[in-house]
Amino acid sequence: MDRDREPEIVHGETLEPAPSDPLSSSSLSDLSFDADDLVDLAARGQWRSLVDNLSRTRSLPPHAHLTHLALHAVSLHKLRRFPEALRLVQSLIAGVDGGDGDPFDSPQFRYESYPEEYPGRSGSMLPFAIRYLYADLPQRIGDRPQTLDRLYSLLDLVRQRAAASGDEHWRRREAFIVSSLCCNHFSHREFDVALALLRELLERDPSEPVLLSKLGHVQLQIGDLDGARATFARVEKLVEGRGVELENLAARNRALGHLVAKDYASAVREYDECIERDPADVVALNNKALCLIRALVTGLLGLPQMISILHAPAFESSIA
């Protein structure tokens, strides 16, 4: 196996190992006796149940211990228990001298360090989520510079391994890290940096609807309305017939355009259609509520109307 391949759990999702992975199993569920149950809890967003389950002391082989720790840290992150999540991740590298290099490039995270348990296997057993959380968590407790340093270091590592292996997993991880960096810079109104990152990635993959949507969002923020409309139009063409998730992405883009134009009624209609297609579309639910609040503040909607909408059966069932 390429020494740089790693099982991946990010935000409660698992990715199958690439075909050249030394593990013959097709998924992480084959590696950990209760991984199916744990991943099912994560998929259903039952983070407290996950934390309760993973907090119990148990004897596990090294790869399962790392998988469980990754899920535990993700669960704490989802519950906004950021200091606990950071302590958990840092516990892995306590006493490890990484110097100026990668603190996770340690023999303790490699299969060949445990020949009796993994005969003939080599490579990293570290879930990628641990690397990502190690980078992301400092900003959650007020240390944004540390997060930026670690995210850019992680981006360099991911790009090196993508170039060396040509593996699509690493390309997907690169897009994920760039997206995280864009959100970070975007939230601090560093739009020029966000644009540069997105355009660099889109040069290689100009038909990625999620990245294009983020580009359109930045264009709206800097006042490039024509550019945003053109970008969103490209997304519309790309997502046609590709499933509810991408249809809702395009609809949320349209709603954002209406929001910028202060056409809250049209924005709410778009979000309603998203919720009808997918009652679990949290972004649409949250943004619909924001639209209603803005409409109320600007006097475009009376309080009785807003209350009646919020208590409508369709809206209540969508947030139950």
N, C-alpha and C positions, 0 to 999 in steps of 0.2 A: 504493500500500500504506500502511496505517497504519504510521507510523514506529516504533511500539512492538512490532511483531511480530518475533520472532526464531526462527530454526531452533533446535531443542532437542535436546540429547543429555544425558540424565541417567542415570547408572549404566549406561552402555553401550547405552541404548535410544534410537532415533530416533522422533520424532513427525513426521508429515507436516505441511508448512506448511498454514495455513488457505487456503481458496479465494481470498481476496483478496490473498494474498502476491504480490509483483511477480514472483517467480520462477515461470516457467511449469512447471518440473519438479515431479513429484509426490513426490519424496523426495530426501534428501540424496545418495543414490547417484548421482543425475543430475548432481550438482555437483562431485563429486570422483572422479577416475578409478579409485581403488581403494577407495572408501568401502564398497562391498558386502563386500569381503574383510575390511576393518577391523571393520565392525559384526558380521560373522559371528564373528570372533575374540572380540569383546566378549561376544556372546551365549553363547559357549561358555566364557566365563570364562578365556580364555587371555591373561591380563594381561601376563605376561612376553614372550610373542611380540608382543603389541601394542607394548609399550615398545621392544623391539628394532626393530620395523618403523618406528615413528614417530620413533625417535632418528636415523634416517638423514637426512642433509641432502638436501633436494630443493627444486627451484624450483616453487612453487605459486601460483596466484592467491589473492588475499586471503581469499575466503570459504573456500577449501579449507584454507588455512593455519590459520584459526581452528577449523575442524572437526577437523583433525588435532591441534591443540594441546589441544582439549577432550578428545578421546579419550586423548591421551597423559597429561593430568592425571588423568583418571578412572582410568586404568590404574595410575598411581603411587599414587593414593589406595587402590585395591583391594589393592595390594601393601604398604600401610602405609608407604610411603616419603613421608611427609607433608611433611618439609622440602623435598624436591625438587619435589613437586607445587605447594607454595605458591610457591616461587621461579619455577616455570614460569608460573603464573597471573599473578604480579606482574610478570613480564617484559613482559607486554602493556601495562601502564600505566606502565612506567618513563618518567619525564619528562613524563607527562601531569598537568597541574594541574587536578584536579577540584574544588579548593576544598572547600567543605562539601557539594558535590553528588555526583552519580553519576560515579565515575571512568571508567565505561564509556560515558558519554554523550559520546563524542568522535567527531569526523568520521572518524577512521581506521577506525572500525567500521561505517561506513555505505556502502551501495552507491553513492550519488550522488557520493562522493568519488573514485570510479574510473570516470568516464564512458566511457572507452575500452573498459574490460573489461565494464562492465554498462550498456550504453546503455539509457536509459529506465527503469532500475530505481532504487528508492529504499527507504529503511528500514534497519533494523539487520540486520547479518549475524552478530551475536554469538550463539553457542550459549548457551542459558540455563544450561547446566551450568557455564560459566565463572563466571557470577554466583554460582551456588550454592557452588561450591568456594571462591571468594574469601571467602565468608562462613563456610563450615564449617571450613576448614583451620586457622585460628588455634587453635581449641580442641584440635586434635590435637597441637599442640606446647606446650600448657600455657596458652594465653591464652583462657580461656572468655569473659571480659567482651567482648573484641573480637569473638568469634563472635556473642554475643548482640546486640551493637550492630548488626553487619552483617546478621544474620538479620532483626531487626525493621525495619531500613531496607529490606531486600529485600522484606519483607512489605508495607510501605507502598507501595513501587513497584509490586508486583504487583497490589495492590488498586486503585490508581489506574488502572492500565492495563486491568484487568478491567472497572472501572466505565465507562471511556471507550470501550472497544471492544465490550464484551459478548461477547468471544471466549471460547469454552470452554477454549482452551489456557491462558489466564490464570487461569481458575477452577481448573483442575487444578493449575496451578503454586501457586496460593494454598493449596490443600489440602496440597500437598507441603511447603511451607514451614511451615505450621501444624503438620503432623505432625512435622517435624524439631524445631521449637521444643518441642512437647509431650514428645518423647523426651528432649530436653535437660533440661527442667525436671523431668521424671519421674525421670531418673537421679540428680538432685540432691535428690530428695524434696521438690520444690516443687510439691506436688500441687494446691494451690489454683490456681496459675497455669495448670497443664496443663489442669485442669478448665474454667477460664474460657475458654481458647482453643478447646477442643473444643466446648463448648456454643455458643459464638458461631458457629462454622462449621456446627454441626448445626442451628442455627435455620434456615439457608437450605437445607440438604440433610439432612433428618432420616432419610433412608433409605440413607445411605452405609455399607455394612457394615464397611469398614476403619476409618473414624472411630468408628463405634459400638463396634467391638472395642477400640480404644484407650481409649474412655471406660470400658468395662467393666474394663479392666486397672487404670485409675486408681482406680475404685471399689473394686476388690479391695484395693488397697494402703492405702486409707484406712479399710478395715474395713466398707464398705457392701456387705455380702454380698448382701442382698436386691436392692439396686439393680443390682449386677453381674449377678445371675441374670436379672433382668428385661431388662437390656440385651442379654445374650447370647441370650436367648430371641427378641428382636427380630431379631438377626442370623441365627438359625437359619431364621426364616421368610423373610427376605430372600434368602438364598443358595440356597434350595432349587431345584435344577435349573439352576443357573447356572454349572456347570463345576467341575472338580477344584480349581482354585486357591481358590475361595470355599468349597467344601466343606471343604477342609483348614483354612481360616481358622476356620470354625465348630468343627471338631474340636479345633483347638488351643485355642480358647476353653474348650471342655469340659474338656480336659486341664488347663488352668490352674486351673479350679475344683477339680478333683480334687487338684491339687498343694497348693492352699491348705488343703484338708481333710486333707492328708497321706495321701491314698489313692493311693500311688504306682503300685500295680498297675493301677488303672483308668486313670491318666494314661498309663502305658506302652502300654496297649491302644489308647488313642486315637491316640497317636503312631505305633504300628505300622500302624494303618489309614491314617494320612496317608502313611506311607512306602510302603505297598503301592499307594496311588493314584498317588503321585508320588515315585519314588525320589530325586529331586533336591531334595526339601523339606528344605533345610538347617536351618531352624528346628526342624522335628520331629526330625531326627536329633540335633541338639545337645541339645534338651530331653529326649529319651529318655535320652541318656547321663547328663544331670544327674539325672533321676529315679532311674536305677539307682544312681548314686553316693549320693544321699540315702537310698535304701532300704538301701544297704550300711552307711552311717554310723549309721543308726537301728536297725540290727539286723534289719530286716524282710526282708533278703535276704543270704544267705551269699555269700562271695567265690567259691566254686566255681560257684554258680548264676549270678552276674553274669558270670563269664568264659565260661560256656557260652552265655549269651545274646549276649554281644559277638562270639563266634566262630560264631554261628549263620549258615548260608549266606545267609539273607534279609538279616540285618543287614550282613554283610560286603559283599554285592553292592550294597547301598544306599549304601555309602560308598566304593565302588571308584572 
